[in-house]
Amino acid sequence: MADTTGTMPRIAYDSVLTDATLTASPADVETDGAVEQITDWTPWTFWRPSAAGAQEITADLGGAFDVNGFAIAGHDATDTVSMDY
């Protein structure tokens, strides 16, 4: 996907999560904190988990992809953040 408008971030804008099926565990707290908002490119939306404690976001990419970067921005994680693949 080419950024012809200059509106996308310059780092990691071509995300494999854009077309992924996302699920959160435990489930989202409410619609305005839905896990799908992690891919909408707006800085004022966010994923809000439904409970304290361990959280998990699963992305089904529908196939194999080469991924050369991973980032989490604007989080308030108080414990370990990891990626399993």
N, C-alpha and C positions, 0 to 999 in steps of 0.2 A: 504494500500500500504506500503510495507516494504522497507526501505532504505538499500539495500544490497551493494550499491556502496560507501556510505559515502559522496555523492555529494549534498544531500538535506539539507536544514537548519534543525536544531534540534527542533525548536519551530514552531508549526503550519504547518508542511509540508504536512499533510494529509488534504487538503483543499476541502470543498464541492463545491468550485467555479470551480474546474478543469473541471468538466463535465457539468457545468451550461451554460444556454444560457444567455449571457450578452448583455445588451443594454445600451447606454449612451444617456442622454438628457441634453443639446442639443447634436446633433450628434458629432462624433469625428472630429477633425480638419483635419486630413489626415491619410493615412494608417500607417505611422510610429509612430503615437500616438494612435493607436487603443485600445479600451477598453479591448479586449481580452489579451492584454499584461500584465494585472494585474495578470494573472495566469501563466505566462510562466517561473517563477523562475529565470529570469536573471535580475541582478541589473541594467543593462544599458538600459533596455526598460521601458516604462512608458505609462500611459494613459495621453493624452493631450486633454483637452476639446476644443471645437470650439469657445467658447465665454467666456467673463468674466461674473461674476455673479453666481447665483445659478446653481449647477451641480448635476446630479443624475446618479448613476449607479444602474441598476436593474438586479438582478440575478434570473432567473427562474430555480430552482433546480429540477423541475420535480416531486416533492413529498416532504414529510416531512422528516426532518433530525434533529438529536440532534447536536447542535453546542455548544462547550464549550469554545470558544474563538473567538475574533475578533481583528484584528490589521490593522493599516494603517501605512506604513513606508515611509519615504522619501517624505513627502508631503510638500506643501507650502501653505496650507489652511490658509486663513486670517479671517475666520469666523467659525461658528459652524459646527462641523462634527458629524453626528448622523446616527443611524441605525434604520430603521423601519422594523418590521417583523410581 
